[in-house]
Amino acid sequence: TASSPPSVSAVRRPSAPPLPPVPAVQPVQRVLVNKAVNQATVYLGHAGVPNLVDGKPHPDRYALQVFNYILGGGGFSARLMQEVRTTRGLAYSVGSGCSLENGRGSILMSCQTRTEKAAEVLSCMRGILQGLIDTAKVDLLWVTDFPLLAWNEDEKRWEAMHHMFTAP
């Protein structure tokens, strides 16, 4: 006989000891490593938001995830991919990711390019980021399918059916 699944709100994680305080964000650092190589890797990062605040999701958590998707986490539809790779042909791989850790999250942009184009890529990436921040307005097409969670009878737990940004 099949058991009825618990409500999603009834699923609890085991409690963990509190995390140590997170150190303050350091001032901007630019690190340039000169090597005689054909390719360069460009990273741009910034402190993000923590996953939880007082045991509840951070109020900017989902906004940061959407922002990251538009910036560089959305593959070929992302602004970084469109400008750096498709329009300018500066890289094969470019993107961004956000990490929502319990202490403090982060957002990181990365790109691999020809060494002689690294400064141009860095400038382009900073411009795209600044443009998104300045406009504070983005056009979204939110596509999803339901249900996002399904009860797994064998495992006796809820499982994600689709990633939040996956179109049917």
C-alpha positions as a printed NumPy array, in Angstrom:
array([[  0.   ,   0.   ,   0.   ],
       [  1.179,   3.474,  -0.798],
       [  1.759,   5.858,   2.057],
       [  0.618,   9.43 ,   1.792],
       [  3.471,  11.909,   1.428],
       [  4.171,  14.42 ,   4.169],
       [  3.64 ,  18.057,   3.397],
       [  6.739,  19.818,   2.115],
       [  6.716,  22.061,   5.193],
       [  6.888,  18.974,   7.416],
       [ 10.254,  17.92 ,   5.981],
       [ 12.989,  19.106,   8.345],
       [ 16.739,  19.039,   8.093],
       [ 18.79 ,  17.96 ,  11.088],
       [ 20.048,  20.894,  13.083],
       [ 23.706,  21.829,  12.725],
       [ 25.977,  23.804,  15.03 ],
       [ 26.025,  27.554,  14.338],
       [ 28.571,  28.793,  11.832],
       [ 31.383,  31.104,  12.873],
       [ 31.003,  34.778,  11.935],
       [ 31.897,  35.636,   8.37 ],
       [ 34.79 ,  38.056,   7.935],
       [ 34.082,  41.469,   6.462],
       [ 34.274,  41.899,   2.701],
       [ 37.739,  42.975,   1.649],
       [ 38.329,  45.96 ,  -0.629],
       [ 38.622,  45.414,  -4.364],
       [ 41.645,  43.377,  -5.313],
       [ 43.101,  43.018,  -8.778],
       [ 45.489,  40.161,  -9.255],
       [ 47.362,  39.837, -12.53 ],
       [ 49.587,  36.847, -13.126],
       [ 51.845,  37.261, -16.15 ],
       [ 52.752,  34.014, -17.875],
       [ 53.834,  33.222, -21.391],
       [ 50.687,  31.281, -22.305],
       [ 48.128,  31.427, -25.105],
       [ 45.038,  31.546, -22.904],
       [ 43.938,  33.605, -19.934],
       [ 41.224,  33.025, -17.38 ],
       [ 39.371,  36.091, -16.148],
       [ 37.43 ,  35.988, -12.874],
       [ 35.271,  38.72 , -11.399],
       [ 33.598,  38.058,  -8.059],
       [ 31.652,  39.771,  -5.331],
       [ 30.073,  38.88 ,  -2.03 ],
       [ 26.5  ,  37.765,  -2.499],
       [ 23.797,  37.066,   0.031],
       [ 23.611,  34.3  ,   2.618],
       [ 21.212,  31.447,   2.091],
       [ 19.404,  31.998,   5.374],
       [ 18.821,  34.904,   7.724],
       [ 17.47 ,  33.954,  11.144],
       [ 16.539,  30.538,   9.763],
       [ 14.524,  31.937,   6.838],
       [ 15.515,  32.391,   3.178],
       [ 17.298,  35.698,   2.575],
       [ 14.812,  38.176,   1.042],
       [ 17.163,  38.815,  -1.92 ],
       [ 17.925,  35.147,  -2.546],
       [ 15.603,  34.634,  -5.506],
       [ 16.322,  38.053,  -6.978],
       [ 20.049,  37.189,  -6.994],
       [ 19.349,  33.857,  -8.684],
       [ 17.317,  35.565, -11.412],
       [ 19.973,  38.287, -11.753],
       [ 22.653,  35.605, -12.154],
       [ 20.588,  33.775, -14.77 ],
       [ 20.297,  36.952, -16.839],
       [ 23.941,  37.909, -16.306],
       [ 25.641,  34.646, -17.173],
       [ 23.966,  31.582, -15.698],
       [ 21.413,  31.218, -18.502],
       [ 23.702,  29.777, -21.151],
       [ 23.336,  31.22 , -24.641],
       [ 20.512,  33.537, -23.601],
       [ 22.635,  35.236, -20.907],
       [ 24.062,  38.708, -21.406],
       [ 27.693,  37.611, -20.953],
       [ 27.398,  34.856, -23.559],
       [ 25.558,  37.11 , -25.998],
       [ 28.091,  39.942, -25.831],
       [ 31.442,  38.296, -25.065],
       [ 31.067,  35.204, -27.237],
       [ 28.326,  35.747, -29.814],
       [ 28.754,  39.458, -30.631],
       [ 32.479,  39.997, -30.029],
       [ 33.87 ,  36.492, -30.502],
       [ 36.213,  36.893, -27.544],
       [ 35.687,  33.535, -25.881],
       [ 34.308,  30.06 , -26.245],
       [ 33.207,  29.867, -22.63 ],
       [ 31.877,  32.677, -20.448],
       [ 29.318,  32.698, -17.672],
       [ 28.457,  33.345, -14.068],
       [ 27.265,  31.503, -11.02 ],
       [ 25.955,  32.381,  -7.599],
       [ 26.526,  30.479,  -4.421],
       [ 24.148,  30.855,  -1.508],
       [ 26.107,  29.726,   1.502],
       [ 24.906,  29.926,   5.075],
       [ 27.548,  32.473,   6.088],
       [ 27.791,  34.614,   2.982],
       [ 27.19 ,  33.788,  -0.617],
       [ 29.066,  34.929,  -3.681],
       [ 28.56 ,  35.702,  -7.328],
       [ 31.357,  34.899,  -9.751],
       [ 31.823,  35.628, -13.44 ],
       [ 34.435,  33.712, -15.4  ],
       [ 35.792,  33.591, -18.917],
       [ 38.576,  31.878, -20.797],
       [ 40.044,  33.878, -23.679],
       [ 43.189,  34.555, -25.692],
       [ 45.811,  36.219, -23.508],
       [ 45.951,  39.355, -25.662],
       [ 42.164,  39.8  , -25.262],
       [ 42.019,  39.452, -21.449],
       [ 41.858,  43.218, -20.779],
       [ 39.084,  43.649, -23.364],
       [ 37.128,  40.742, -21.863],
       [ 37.503,  42.166, -18.351],
       [ 36.267,  45.572, -19.53 ],
       [ 33.345,  43.999, -21.382],
       [ 32.335,  41.856, -18.384],
       [ 32.46 ,  44.857, -16.055],
       [ 30.378,  46.892, -18.521],
       [ 27.697,  44.208, -18.774],
       [ 27.521,  43.902, -14.993],
       [ 27.346,  47.673, -14.535],
       [ 24.686,  47.947, -17.226],
       [ 22.461,  45.451, -15.426],
       [ 22.986,  47.231, -12.119],
       [ 22.342,  50.679, -13.613],
       [ 19.137,  49.796, -15.397],
       [ 17.768,  47.742, -12.498],
       [ 15.186,  46.661, -15.008],
       [ 15.213,  43.482, -17.008],
       [ 12.67 ,  41.933, -19.316],
       [ 11.836,  38.427, -18.156],
       [  9.999,  35.559, -19.698],
       [  9.347,  33.213, -16.802],
       [  8.822,  29.708, -18.126],
       [  8.278,  26.769, -15.843],
       [  6.199,  23.666, -15.574],
       [  4.501,  22.148, -12.567],
       [  4.786,  20.3  , -10.327],
       [  8.245,  21.367,  -9.252],
       [  8.286,  18.709,  -6.524],
       [  7.111,  15.123,  -6.643],
       [  6.843,  12.502,  -3.935],
       [  9.26 ,   9.578,  -4.415],
       [  7.496,   6.601,  -2.873],
       [ 10.606,   4.38 ,  -2.885],
       [ 12.795,   7.002,  -1.189],
       [  9.965,   8.372,   0.988],
       [ 10.932,  11.96 ,   0.207],
       [ 10.102,  14.924,  -2.   ],
       [ 12.291,  15.376,  -5.065],
       [ 12.766,  18.297,  -7.414],
       [ 11.168,  17.578, -10.766],
       [ 12.766,  20.405, -12.739],
       [ 15.244,  23.172, -12.226],
       [ 13.464,  26.487, -11.644],
       [ 14.679,  27.877, -14.98 ],
       [ 13.99 ,  24.828, -17.126],
       [ 11.411,  25.291, -19.84 ],
       [  9.093,  22.37 , -20.626]])
